[in-house]
Amino acid sequence: MAKYERFEDLPVWRHAIKIGVRIYQLAESERLAKDYCAKDQLIGSAISISNNIAEGFKYNQNRQFIRFLEIAKGSAGELRSQLFCYSK
């Protein structure tokens, strides 16, 4: 298994950042432009994914990292649920 020195090198973190950028773009769409609550929720859950991956990595302990990956997974589920609501 590869040893990563920085969380920025983790493929999962990079993917989470791409999701966050895409959600920011979606939040600026005409459909969500004035729905401030929806925008805040979408952006909050999206950036929580990469933030939790980064925070867990920095603890430098597998047990803590796994815990924060679980939290990031929960944020991804929250985001997915919100996207279902806003896509209809």
N, C-alpha and C positions, 0 to 999 in steps of 0.2 A: 504494500500500500504506500502511496506517495505521502511524503511528509511535507506539509505546508507550513511556511513560516509566517504568512500573513493571510488574514481572512479574505483580502481582496483577490487572492489567488484561487480561492475555492470556487469550483464551477457552480455549485449550488447558490453561492452568494451572488455571483455574476448574473445568474438567471433571475434571481430575486430582484436585482437592480433593474433588469430589463422589464420585469413585470411592473415595478414601481413607476418607471418612466412611461410605460404604456398607459397606466392608470391615470397619471397626471394628464396625459394627452386626452384620454377619454373624459376626464373631469371637466375639461375645457370645451367639450362638445356642446352644441346648441341645446341638446336635450337636458343636460345637467347644468348649464350655465347659471341658472338662478336657483337651483336646488342645493343651497349651501350645506344643509345637513347631510344630504346624500354624498356630496363631494367630499366633505370632511370624513365621513365614515369610510368611503372607498379609499381615499388617500391614506388615512390612518392605518387601516388594516394592511394595505399594500406595503407601506414602508416598514411596518412592524415585522414583516417577514425577514427582510435583509438586516434590519437592526438587531433582531434576536439572534440571527446566525452570527453576526459580528460580535455581539456581546458574549455569547456563549464561548466562542472561539478564544476570546481574550482571557477567559478564566484559566486557560491552559490545563484544564482537568477534563478527562473524558466524561466523567459523570455529570459535571456542570454543563458541558457542551451538549450532551444528549438531552438534558432537561430543556435547554434553550432551543434545541432543534424541535422538540415536541411543542413548545410554545409557538415557534415559527410555523409549524404544521397547522396548529390551531388557527393562527392568523390567516393562513392560506385558505382554510375551510371557511372562515368568516368572509373573506373576500369573494370566494366562489359563490357563496350563498347570496351575497349582496349583488353580484353580477347577474344572477338568475332573476332577481327582482327587477333590476333596472333594464334588463334586456327585453322585457315583454312590453 
